[in-house]
Amino acid sequence: MRSIRRLNNATTLSTKGSKTAQPSRSARPSFSIILPTYQRRETAAAAVSALGQLQYHGDVELIAVVDGSTDGSAEALRAIHLPFPLTVIEQDNAGASAARNRGAALARNDILLFLDDDMVADPDLLTEHARLHRDGADAVIGETPVHPDSPRGFLPESVARWINSTRVQSPLSPFDIFTGQLSVRRSVFEALGGFDPGLTRDGAFGNEDADFGVKLLASHDVRHNPAALSRQLYVLTPRQYMDRARLAAAADAQFMRKHPQLARELLERKGYDQPLTRFIYRPLAHVPGFVALLSRMAVAFADAALKTPLRSNRLIAKFYSGARAIGYWSALRAKGWLPLSDSVLVLCYHAIEDQSDDPVLAPYGVAPDLFGKQLDSLTKRGFTFVSPNQFESFLQSGAPLPSRPVLLTFDDGYADLPETARTILQPRKIDALAFAVTGSSTNEWDQPYGAKTKDLVTPTQRRELGGLGIEIGSHSRTHCEMPLLAGDELTTEASGSLEDLRAGGLNPRFFAYPYGTRNASSKKAVADAGYCAAFGTAHRRVRRSDDLFDLPRVMIHATDRGWRFRAKTAAPGFWGSMERIRRRFGAAARRMTP
């Protein structure tokens, strides 16, 4: 139930509510306008007041979500009289995505129209959105030029020039989806799950709209209406805009991790390959002390210039813009994204458990405390953990990866995996890839050699691991050496294990050959089964040019401590060569022994 207290024509909701109204495609669809705001009382009040001038004859409501503001925004908004219901929600600061989702959850009408708190709507804004929705659109984006009443100066003028130079193209890109002005059918919004709060949390700003756009454009009719206008009342100070470079870099790093297939486009839109960026901005971004000094100088010059006739000076604008660009690339570098990498270190673990009491399994059991230290060592040395999605995009489409990328994999699928994910990987925000043997519940292949019986993850646990950040791949059905098989037996190990996993609700993309042994027939069987890639045993990094069905991995053993682990992960190719030489000399020495 909802408890509602009326103040003038505003309502304040104190508990969660529900609504049952169903969207329709009537002549006049109803609109719920969602406006989140944070610490911008005067600007938000101007935006809300302008909504009172809307010329629309259908049902309208406004839901303003005050996201932790302490400047009196809620009181100021409640005092505004509108010709339609106004609901003001107050919540602890949780970011723009959470605020928009909160407003959408309370909406009652057919269409959700998201506006930023600095958008001054034209009177016919709803009419223009309604026109396309009546024609069948599921979502509509409009135009957001700079408002002529914005304070004079190079910042709003630069934004205005940028808007005029960048026009929405067809087909639409996720980066064209802008929550500053976006309408979407409530049923569609709810089906897509709303905005991801993680993209506007923990020091990040932006990309929650592009993230939503990925889902929206994949399955719905989204249209651009240049006649739908809301004008941005640009009030950011030079310091605020400079600080947003760091926040934008944090959001971009999160977005590229979540949508690696769009990382290249995002970087190109940021000017990654432009000469000025390549030869000046990115090189200077490697000098942290200089970046901080340059940022302070640019803000000081800008603040001073805005108080003089030089407030629109192009030279000062270019200096400020360059300093901000350098700050952005510096912040992105701090997130591990510069320089970009053309190879991936893939680590292969087995059990995360102390198995020193088992003479057969002892080398393959890495104790949890040692495992945690190894992960922390990689992070301190500048490695960036990547997800299976990022790895696949790297292989399939050449998607860029951050500096020194590393992918964690686990063979056999031991029963310790869920606990490892919960206590070690999740707190560090690390995703991984685990290969399951689908036809066994224990390590049957090790037991003839005297190994102890170890449980494997159950089908139910395999499904649960997905929610813990571990994707399941196939390690065959029975852990047989595939080069020893042929015909139906080979097909069963490759295709049969895939069918087992799919029957359990999973969709495996990767395969790992048992014992790392493979030949042309086993690689063909895995490729024909429909996997996108498979791992062998070559001891080096994965390169873009590698055979997709014979990818290398670096095996990590219980003895890989301290300098051995650092050497093995820093130069895996060299380490692998030394190991091969050592084994050859050892074998030769044994043959010569009488």
GIMOJO-V501684 format. One record per residue. SS is DSSP state (H for helix, E for strand, - for the rest). D_CENTER is the distance of its C-alpha to the mean C-alpha in Angstrom with 2 decimals. Layout:
ss->{SS SS}
d_center->{D_CENTER D_CENTER}
This chain:
ss->{- - - E E E E - - E E E E - - - - - - - - - - - - - - - - - E E E E E E E - - - H H H H H H H H H H H - - - - - - - - E E E E E E E E - - - - - H H H H H H - - - - - - E E E E E E E - - - - H H H H H H H H H H H - - - - E E E E E - - - E E E - - - H H H H H H H H H H - - - - E E E E E - - E - - - - - - - H H H H H H H H H H H H - - - - - - - - H H H - - - - E E E E E H H H H H H H - - - - H H H H - - - - - - - H H H H H H H H H H H H - - E E E E E E E E E E E - - - - - H H H H H H H H H H H H H H H H H H H H H - H H H H H H H H H H - - - - - H H H H H H H H H H - - - H H H H H H H H H H H H H H H H H H - - - H H H H - H H H H H H H H H H H H H H H H H H H H H - - - - - - E - E E E E E E E - E - - - - - - - - - - H H H E - - H H H H H H H H H H H H H - - - E E - - H H H H H H H H H H - - - E - - - E E E E E E E E - E - - H H H H H H H H H H H H - - - E E E E E - - - - - E - H H H H - - - - - - - E E - - H H H H H H H H H - - E E E E E - - - - - - - H H H - - H H H H H H H H H H H H H H H H H - - - - - - E E E - H H H - - - H H H H H H H H H H - - - E E E - - - - - - E E - - - - - - - E - - E E - - - - - - - H H H H H H H H - H H H H H H H H H H H H H H H H H H H H H - -}
d_center->{35.47 34.87 36.99 37.47 39.38 40.48 40.88 42.43 40.20 37.06 35.91 34.15 32.45 32.70 31.30 28.92 30.32 30.00 31.07 32.48 32.94 31.84 30.61 33.22 33.78 36.89 38.56 37.05 33.70 33.04 30.25 28.38 27.11 24.21 24.28 22.29 23.82 23.72 26.72 28.06 31.12 33.19 30.52 29.31 32.99 33.65 30.84 32.15 35.73 35.01 33.82 37.38 38.55 36.64 39.09 38.01 40.23 37.77 36.44 34.00 32.50 30.38 28.06 27.23 24.86 25.77 22.80 24.80 27.00 30.22 31.96 33.75 31.37 31.98 35.75 35.76 33.84 36.06 39.09 38.22 40.26 38.68 40.33 37.74 36.22 33.96 31.99 30.68 28.23 27.76 25.07 23.92 21.24 17.88 16.00 16.18 13.97 16.19 19.20 18.67 18.15 21.30 23.25 22.33 23.46 26.81 27.31 30.35 30.49 29.50 27.08 24.43 24.49 21.84 23.27 22.41 25.14 26.44 27.03 30.72 31.17 33.96 36.52 35.76 31.95 32.07 34.73 32.62 29.62 32.09 33.73 30.75 29.88 33.53 33.22 30.53 27.19 24.44 22.65 23.96 22.78 25.48 26.39 25.89 28.45 29.43 32.18 35.57 36.21 33.38 34.98 36.28 34.68 32.60 29.21 29.61 31.64 28.97 26.39 29.05 29.66 25.98 25.85 29.08 27.88 24.65 25.46 23.47 24.07 24.57 22.68 19.99 16.56 13.41 13.95 17.36 16.25 17.17 17.64 20.54 22.44 21.12 23.24 22.26 24.47 24.05 24.34 21.45 19.23 20.21 19.76 16.12 15.45 14.97 12.20 9.37 11.12 8.54 7.35 11.10 12.20 13.38 14.24 11.52 12.79 11.59 9.17 9.51 12.16 10.58 7.97 11.29 13.01 11.39 12.99 15.97 16.99 16.78 19.69 21.29 23.70 22.18 24.71 25.27 28.41 29.52 32.27 29.95 30.03 28.74 29.49 27.40 29.65 28.25 29.14 26.73 28.69 28.22 27.02 24.41 23.10 23.16 21.21 18.45 17.85 16.62 14.48 13.02 12.29 10.39 8.23 8.04 7.20 4.08 3.50 5.37 4.24 2.58 5.55 7.89 10.76 10.20 9.85 13.63 14.22 12.16 14.16 17.27 17.02 16.96 20.07 19.04 22.07 24.50 27.58 27.34 23.85 24.77 28.14 27.95 24.66 22.74 25.88 26.69 23.22 24.36 27.02 25.58 28.99 29.64 26.34 27.15 30.72 29.85 27.54 30.40 32.90 30.98 30.57 34.25 35.48 33.50 34.78 38.27 38.15 37.08 40.40 42.46 43.21 40.64 37.76 37.03 37.81 35.74 36.22 34.79 31.90 31.12 31.47 29.13 26.54 26.82 26.50 23.32 21.83 22.89 21.35 17.96 18.14 19.54 16.71 14.16 16.64 16.76 13.06 14.22 13.37 17.05 18.91 16.89 18.12 20.04 20.45 18.79 20.59 20.52 22.31 24.39 25.46 27.71 28.70 27.41 30.91 34.08 36.24 38.87 41.63 41.03 42.58 40.64 37.13 37.39 35.64 32.59 32.02 29.94 30.59 27.69 28.66 28.82 25.45 23.87 25.80 24.65 20.93 21.77 23.90 21.16 18.94 22.07 22.88 19.71 17.88 14.09 13.05 10.95 10.11 12.56 10.31 9.92 13.60 14.71 13.33 15.10 18.19 18.35 17.43 17.45 13.82 13.74 12.82 13.09 16.57 18.22 15.60 16.75 16.13 18.02 20.23 23.03 26.12 28.41 26.32 28.46 28.72 27.36 23.76 22.86 24.33 22.68 19.22 20.12 21.98 20.58 17.08 15.42 16.93 15.47 11.92 12.71 12.09 15.17 17.39 20.83 23.79 26.21 29.91 30.44 34.22 34.87 34.43 35.59 35.80 38.90 38.77 39.26 42.05 44.89 44.46 45.01 41.47 40.95 39.35 35.65 33.77 30.68 27.89 29.16 27.71 26.69 24.92 23.08 21.57 20.79 18.99 16.14 15.49 15.76 13.06 15.78 16.08 19.78 21.54 25.30 27.89 30.69 32.92 35.55 34.46 37.29 37.62 36.72 39.06 41.93 41.16 41.93 41.95 40.95 40.18 37.56 36.08 36.03 34.04 31.34 31.38 32.77 30.02 27.43 29.54 29.74 26.01 25.66 28.54 26.56 23.71 21.47 20.57 20.81 19.68 21.06 24.59 26.28 30.04 32.16 33.77 31.91 34.91 34.59 36.73 36.69 37.47 34.77 32.12 33.43 33.38 29.72 28.84 31.10 29.53 26.29 23.91 21.66 22.59 24.75 25.47 28.90 30.17 30.42 29.74 27.49 24.04 22.53 23.12 22.16 25.83 26.22 27.61 24.76 27.10 28.22 25.27 26.17 25.14 26.47 28.30 28.22 31.44 32.88 34.93 31.99 32.36 32.43 33.38 33.13 29.44 28.76 30.91 29.50 25.88 26.88 29.14 28.71 30.75 33.64 33.56 33.70 36.63 38.48 38.03 39.45 42.37 43.02 43.15 45.49 47.82 47.79 48.69 51.42 52.84 53.04 54.91 57.38 58.11 61.49}
